[in-house]
Amino acid sequence: MTTLAPAATRRLSLITPSGRLTLGNLLGALGPMAAGQDDAECFYGISDLHALTTPRSPAELRAAVTEQATLLLAAGLDRSTLFVQSDVPAHAALSYLLECVATTGELGRMIQFKEKSRRQGSVRASLFTYPVLMAADILLYRPQEVPVGDDQRQHVELTRDLALRFNAAYGEVFTVPEITVPPVGARVMDLADPTRKMSKSGADAGVIGLLDPPDVVRRKVARAVTDGDSGPDAVRADRAGKPGVTNLLEILEACDGSADGLASYGGLKAAVTDAVVATLEPLQRRCADLAADPGHVAEVYRRGAARCREVTEPVLDAARAAIGLGGR
């Protein structure tokens, strides 16, 4: 069997439309993704199939995908291949083949499944199997390296295990990716609970959405958790002792603001508000322009899906042939 050549200069990331994109997504992920487009072939997708692991109406899902597709373009990812996962059939098809080499024991050990099933009791079967779909997402593009944070390391380790097991059983089809530590982006914490990251699924009061208007940003920052310290050096970074203040200072810096001369929490929050609004304003303006031309956005994603099919179909065909499908 011919081994498919790895693609050392490809980058891949999929974002699930499970909630509205946040300032944390922009500063921690989308910004670095946009900055790295020129030294690799980048594939950035909207993982709408992953979003089906939890119940939601068809209208909600379509609206979330449309908004996220527009925001990825507005965030400057115009030199990347942008696609919607379900428009590339190889993702779902390879996922089933990988399920045929995965075991219930290793899927049952996935932390996210254990935590969610413990809280909810009964969950969708797709929540149990979606780490295999994530493995298919990765292996289809044959990257040699996968940058991954701690929260997804277990899933990428499963990807490696499935690739090794498939190759051992059926022949060398998949590149087994190495896990690498991604460049450190801004780590934006929840304004209402600065001990946890700002999340698409977080409570609205502590989350700044990319489409939040200035008055909403101002209100959320004004209500951000600080502490009772009112001394002359109250505005200082101290992750353990002053997590709320530290978070505001880090947001200010990530948005190209300055804390020089700030001596009060009121002054800090005003500076953060101005910096965040200035960061979001051009993105929101581009998003509004793109939303007024939905045909252009749709065409970008149609071209992206076509490019993804070119890349992924040979990998799927090789996996099908190796496992004994087709060829009659």
Protein Blocks (a to p, Z undefined) as FASTA:
>chain_A
ZZddddfkbccddddffbccdfklmmmmmmmmmmmmmmcccdddddfklmmmpgcdfklm
mmmmmmmmmmmmmnopambccddfklmmklmmmmmmmmmmccfklmmmpmklmmmmmmno
pacfklmmmmmmmmmmmmmnopabdcddfklmmmmmmmmmmmmmmmmmnopfbccddddd
dddddddddfklmmbccdfkbcfklpccfklcfklmmmmmmmpccbfbfbfklpccdfkl
mmmlmmmmmmmmmnopafehiabfklmmmmmmmmmmmmmmmmmmmmmmmmmmmmlmmmmm
mmmmmmmmmmmmmmmmmmmmmnogghZZ
